[in-house]
Amino acid sequence: MNNVIKKDLENYSQILDEIKKYSTEYLARIDKVKTSHTDQDVDLEPLGKAGLGTSRTLEYFNEKFRKLIVSSAGPRYWGYVVGGVTPAALAGDWLTSVFDQNTQTTQGHGDISAILEKQTIRLITELFELPDIFNGGFVSGATMSNFTGLAVGRQWAGAQIGKDIAREGMTNEIIVLAATPHSSVIKSLSMLGFGSNNVIKVDTLPGREAIDLYILEQKLIEYSGKPIIVICSAGTVNTVDFDNLSAIENLKEKYNFWMHVDAAFGGFAACSADYKHLIKGWEHADSITIDCHKWMNVPYDSAVFLTRKEHSKLQVQTFQNSNAPYLGDPLENFSYLNFLPENSRRFRALPAWFSLVAYGKEGFCSIVENSIDCAKFFGACLDAHESFELTAPVRLNVVCFRLKEKEKTSLFLDVLNKTGEVFMTPTVLHNELCIRAAFVNYLTTREDVSTVIEEMTKVLEVL
């Protein structure tokens, strides 16, 4: 055995203690860590012949790179939709690496991880008060979750016209309808062979990002006789707008189509008694996307797909590993190997399982409602400020706004982000540039919002 590796093995306990100390110190001051760094220049040295060992490598990392790590898991990182990491999630994630399971089968040939993953899916459906009609699994993020659900939808659509697409290849006969699909949906459709330009956009309601149901029905009539996939938004990325899922389900009873619901973070509205009406009807979906490294506050990467149990045969047709006969009949012997895109995969369910068991329904309700409260407080502060204006109502946990002097919006955001006190992202809404702040981190408080408002006022003074 290599001497450096041997020494590391002999000092395992010391190494883990060092990492624990290092991690604890970082987390204790995460609210002080900058949200962005303008200077990313580092000297990248070539691979050495002899390794440094873990302890010296940690020192080297701390000297060269630590200062450039941003607090994306901190309370004032409001860019994209980035959650934090709860203590329970961190514990589960650490153990995920310790156990290093390749989660596959529940048939007794391997470890317990696949059984625990199925239980975690059940706990998630219970958290969302969904009926026990869904299978599911963990993937890397919303892109692969959307990919998985839409891949099964593609197989279903092929079956409507007598094609096994997984075996025979893609057809151009499938119609895909959507109003405000997320970029990950478009990417998934591209990877699945639909072609990103072939999504038929359905008009939205005036001033909204939600689908116009009348126009949707006209499209369903127009393409009657063809297999159709309808992509629904349960929380658009800009304004957290929701399609009327109950009404779409009524159309589904009248017209035959696959109903895919992208609820990457909006699905967590189900945790709040005041907002769960927004996702009413999603229980009728054929497939659902949920991100865990957003509002669930587990570490990257983690997402869940849900598909109706009645589609299990289609799912296995889509993903079965036909080159592994020793695994048995995939319909009789369940294995995630035949149920989702990846063959090798880490035990992603464990951080989510720890979180669900540790905090329960009440814990996640408090996280969701705190985020919504912070978003509405931020929106109210902006609305009352003489220099800002909201560009959309604060429906849930995202705030879109701009400067009243519109031409200064981009410069303002650039200067604000460079302070390192907060991070937000630009976006385009109704063809106009604006700023977007997303609240999903469990650590964020109203005090953080007040701090950011003060910083924004300072930036205005130097523009």
C-alpha positions, 0 to 999 in steps of 0.5 A, spaced: 500 500 500 502 507 498 505 510 504 501 516 504 494 512 503 497 508 509 498 514 513 491 517 512 488 510 514 492 510 521 490 517 522 483 516 520 480 519 526 484 525 527 483 527 519 475 526 521 476 531 527 480 536 523 474 536 518 469 536 523 473 542 526 474 546 520 466 545 518 464 547 524 468 553 524 465 555 517 458 554 519 458 558 525 460 564 521 456 562 514 452 569 515 459 572 515 462 569 508 461 573 502 456 571 497 460 573 491 467 574 489 470 578 484 477 575 484 477 568 482 484 568 480 488 562 483 494 558 481 493 551 479 499 547 480 500 540 476 499 533 479 505 532 484 508 525 483 508 524 491 501 526 494 501 531 500 496 526 504 489 529 507 491 533 512 496 537 508 491 537 502 486 541 507 491 546 509 493 547 502 486 548 500 485 553 506 490 557 503 489 557 496 481 556 495 477 557 501 477 564 501 473 564 494 468 559 497 461 563 497 456 562 502 451 559 497 448 555 503 448 562 507 442 566 509 443 572 504 444 568 498 438 569 494 440 567 487 437 562 483 433 557 488 438 555 492 437 552 499 441 551 505 443 545 509 440 543 515 443 539 521 440 533 519 441 533 512 448 534 513 448 528 518 445 524 513 450 526 507 456 525 511 454 518 512 452 517 505 459 518 503 461 514 509 457 508 507 458 509 500 452 505 497 450 504 490 443 504 491 439 499 486 435 493 489 430 491 494 430 484 493 435 482 498 441 481 494 445 487 497 444 493 502 438 496 505 439 503 501 434 501 496 429 499 501 430 506 505 429 510 499 423 507 497 421 509 504 423 516 503 419 516 497 413 514 501 415 519 507 415 525 501 408 523 499 406 523 506 409 530 507 405 533 501 399 529 502 399 525 496 395 519 495 399 512 495 399 511 487 406 514 486 413 510 485 419 514 485 426 515 486 432 520 487 436 523 481 441 529 481 436 535 480 430 538 477 433 536 470 434 529 471 427 529 474 424 532 469 428 528 464 425 521 467 418 523 468 418 526 460 422 519 458 416 515 461 411 520 458 414 519 451 414 511 452 406 512 454 405 517 448 409 512 443 404 506 446 398 510 443 400 509 436 403 502 437 410 504 438 416 502 443 420 508 443 425 505 447 426 500 442 424 503 436 427 510 436 423 517 437 418 519 432 415 526 430 408 524 432 408 526 439 405 533 441 408 537 447 404 543 450 407 548 455 406 555 457 412 557 461 416 551 461 423 551 466 429 551 462 431 544 465 424 542 461 427 544 455 433 541 456 430 534 458 426 535 451 432 536 447 436 530 450 430 526 449 430 527 442 423 531 442 427 537 439 428 544 444 424 548 438 418 543 437 415 545 444 408 548 442 407 554 447 401 555 449 399 562 451 399 565 458 393 568 462 394 576 461 399 579 466 401 572 468 405 566 467 400 561 468 397 557 462 390 560 459 386 554 459 381 556 453 387 556 449 390 549 452 383 546 450 383 549 443 390 546 442 388 539 445 382 539 440 387 541 434 391 536 435 386 531 437 388 524 435 395 525 436 399 523 443 400 529 447 404 531 453 402 537 457 407 540 461 404 544 467 408 549 472 407 548 479 411 554 481 414 558 475 421 560 476 420 568 475 414 569 479 412 562 482 405 562 478 401 556 478 397 553 472 390 551 474 392 543 475 385 541 477 382 544 471 387 541 467 385 534 470 378 536 468 381 537 461 385 530 462 378 526 463 376 529 456 382 529 452 387 523 453 394 526 454 400 525 459 400 530 465 407 532 467 407 537 473 414 541 474 413 542 482 421 543 483 420 548 489 413 550 488 410 543 490 413 545 497 407 549 498 403 543 500 406 544 507 403 550 508 395 550 510 395 557 507 398 555 500 397 548 499 391 550 495 396 552 489 397 545 488 390 542 488 390 537 482 397 535 482 395 528 485 392 527 478 399 528 474 402 522 471 409 524 473 411 530 478 418 533 479 420 535 486 427 538 488 430 537 494 436 541 494 431 547 494 426 548 499 428 541 503 434 544 504 439 538 503 445 538 500 447 538 492 445 534 488 438 531 490 431 531 487 425 526 486 421 524 481 414 521 482 410 517 477 404 513 477 404 506 479 400 504 473 405 506 469 411 501 472 411 497 466 412 503 461 417 505 466 421 499 466 421 499 458 424 506 458 430 504 463 431 497 463 438 494 463 437 489 458 444 487 458 444 484 465 440 478 465 443 476 472 438 481 475 432 477 473 425 479 470 425 487 471 418 487 472 418 482 478 425 483 481 425 491 483 431 495 482 432 502 481 437 500 475 431 499 471 427 505 474 431 511 472 437 513 468 443 512 472 446 505 473 451 507 478 448 512 483 449 514 490 445 513 496 441 520 495 435 518 499 439 518 506 440 526 507 432 527 505 430 521 510 434 524 516 431 531 514 424 528 514 424 524 520 428 529 524 423 535 523 417 532 521 411 535 517 411 541 522 419 542 521 418 543 514 411 547 514 415 552 519 421 552 513 416 554 508 412 559 511 418 562 514 421 563 507 414 566 504 414 571 510 421 573 508 419 574 501 413 578 503 416 582 507 422 584 502 416 585 497 413 590 502 420 594 503 421 594 496 414 597 495 414 602 500 421 604 497 421 610 493 427 607 488 424 600 487 418 597 484 415 590 484 414 587 477 410 581 479 406 580 485 409 576 491 405 570 490 410 565 494 417 565 495 420 569 490 420 577 489 421 580 482 423 587 482 427 593 478 429 600 479 424 605 477 429 608 473 429 602 469 436 603 465 440 603 472 437 596 474 443 592 471 448 596 474 445 596 481 445 589 481 452 588 479 454 593 484 450 590 489 452 583 488 460 585 488 459 587 496 458 580 497 453 581 502 447 579 498 447 575 491 441 576 487 440 574 479 437 578 473 432 575 469 427 577 464 419 578 465 414 581 460 420 582 456 424 587 461 430 586 465 428 585 472 432 582 479 430 576 482 430 574 489 428 567 491 427 565 499 428 558 500 434 557 505 431 555 512 436 560 516 434 567 512 430 571 517 427 578 517 433 581 520 437 579 513 432 582 509 433 589 513 440 588 512 439 587 505 435 593 504 440 597 508 445 595 503 441 596 497 440 603 500 447 604 500 448 602 493 443 607 490 447 612 494 453 611 489 450 610 483 
